[in-house]
Amino acid sequence: MTATPDTPRPDPRRHMPATLRNRDAILAVLQETLPRQGVLLEIASGSGEHAAFMAPQLTPLVWQPSDYEAENLPSIDAYAGDSRIANGGSGNILPAVQLDVTQPSWPVQAGIAALLCCNMIHIAPWAAAEGLFHGAAIILTKNAPFILYGPFRRNGAHTAPSNAAFDDSLQSRNADWGVRCLDTDVLPLAQRTGFVLERIVEMPANNLTVIFRKL
Ligand SMILES: C[S@@+](CC[C@H](N)C(=O)[O-])C[C@H]1O[C@@H](n2cnc3c(N)ncnc32)[C@H](O)[C@@H]1O
């Protein structure tokens, strides 16, 4: 049915409750890691709640949100619009772009100053992690930070019973999903694709933020 002036459009905003719990801790890491200027590309922006909360606190950096699912893009843009209004009309969030990390070409210019990816590589096949690192190596400038947030195994083992249960639930939904091992899966992939590990930050709820630099 076509929307008329009398039929309000449905609200496109999605809500991912975890973003409210982890956003302050992630922002604190970004504030001590990111360059002051340039474009940050966020992969797998989801609802767009991270972008709307964090980007205004990182000006003059410009935030480019993206997601694989087309249905997430209106949500991301709606939250970005709210954030623009809350900040007196000036915004530093670009319109969201559809970006599938497994595709060989990404719809962004090279010369990206920083990359952020939260909670994606365990809710996607391993090919998504590979695509993420291969694509990041192409679009990031030399020495740019690549910030990866989520749950990880360490040396093959879960770091908490809750992460083990989460891993089981992921794999029951899709056998190709699962909590990745930082040491045996992710770090070797980073090394192969031209990244050096800079720092691992312990985060609330048994998550990690892993910071790489592009060589
Ligand atoms: C659990 S959500 C995380 C969203 C947000 N980053 C957060 O932390 O709340 C996982 C996201 O990964 C995205 N995703 C899955 N496969 C992807 C792919 N191949 N390329 C890019 N994004 C992907 C999904 O569309 C979804 O928005």
Ligand as a Chemical Component Dictionary entry (heavy atoms), coordinates in Angstrom:
data_LIG
# 
_chem_comp.id                   LIG 
_chem_comp.type                 NON-POLYMER 
_chem_comp.pdbx_formal_charge   0 
_chem_comp.three_letter_code    LIG 
# 
loop_
_chem_comp_atom.comp_id 
_chem_comp_atom.atom_id 
_chem_comp_atom.alt_atom_id 
_chem_comp_atom.type_symbol 
_chem_comp_atom.charge 
_chem_comp_atom.model_Cartn_x 
_chem_comp_atom.model_Cartn_y 
_chem_comp_atom.model_Cartn_z 
_chem_comp_atom.pdbx_ordinal 
LIG C1  C1  C 0  24.505 -8.475  15.731 1  
LIG S1  S1  S 1  24.415 -7.288  14.473 2  
LIG C2  C2  C 0  25.545 -6.065  15.086 3  
LIG C3  C3  C 0  25.105 -4.670  14.779 4  
LIG C4  C4  C 0  25.891 -3.575  15.480 5  
LIG N1  N1  N 0  27.249 -3.483  14.983 6  
LIG C5  C5  C 0  25.867 -3.789  16.970 7  
LIG O1  O1  O 0  26.921 -4.038  17.572 8  
LIG O2  O2  O -1 24.773 -3.707  17.548 9  
LIG C6  C6  C 0  25.307 -8.046  13.120 10 
LIG C7  C7  C 0  25.297 -7.195  11.883 11 
LIG O3  O3  O 0  26.187 -7.779  10.937 12 
LIG C8  C8  C 0  25.677 -7.513  9.653  13 
LIG N2  N2  N 0  26.295 -8.408  8.672  14 
LIG C9  C9  C 0  26.136 -9.742  8.560  15 
LIG N3  N3  N 0  26.812 -10.215 7.509  16 
LIG C10 C10 C 0  27.439 -9.146  6.946  17 
LIG C11 C11 C 0  28.263 -8.982  5.810  18 
LIG N4  N4  N 0  28.590 -10.027 5.025  19 
LIG N5  N5  N 0  28.715 -7.744  5.498  20 
LIG C12 C12 C 0  28.402 -6.689  6.289  21 
LIG N6  N6  N 0  27.604 -6.777  7.370  22 
LIG C13 C13 C 0  27.120 -7.992  7.692  23 
LIG C14 C14 C 0  24.172 -7.730  9.820  24 
LIG O4  O4  O 0  23.422 -7.141  8.793  25 
LIG C15 C15 C 0  23.933 -7.095  11.194 26 
LIG O5  O5  O 0  23.559 -5.747  11.077 27 
# 
loop_
_chem_comp_bond.comp_id 
_chem_comp_bond.atom_id_1 
_chem_comp_bond.atom_id_2 
_chem_comp_bond.value_order 
_chem_comp_bond.pdbx_ordinal 
LIG C1  S1  SING 1  
LIG S1  C2  SING 2  
LIG S1  C6  SING 3  
LIG C2  C3  SING 4  
LIG C3  C4  SING 5  
LIG C4  N1  SING 6  
LIG C4  C5  SING 7  
LIG C5  O1  DOUB 8  
LIG C5  O2  SING 9  
LIG C6  C7  SING 10 
LIG C7  O3  SING 11 
LIG C7  C15 SING 12 
LIG O3  C8  SING 13 
LIG C8  N2  SING 14 
LIG C8  C14 SING 15 
LIG N2  C9  SING 16 
LIG N2  C13 SING 17 
LIG C9  N3  DOUB 18 
LIG N3  C10 SING 19 
LIG C10 C11 SING 20 
LIG C10 C13 DOUB 21 
LIG C11 N4  SING 22 
LIG C11 N5  DOUB 23 
LIG N5  C12 SING 24 
LIG C12 N6  DOUB 25 
LIG N6  C13 SING 26 
LIG C14 O4  SING 27 
LIG C14 C15 SING 28 
LIG C15 O5  SING 29 
# 
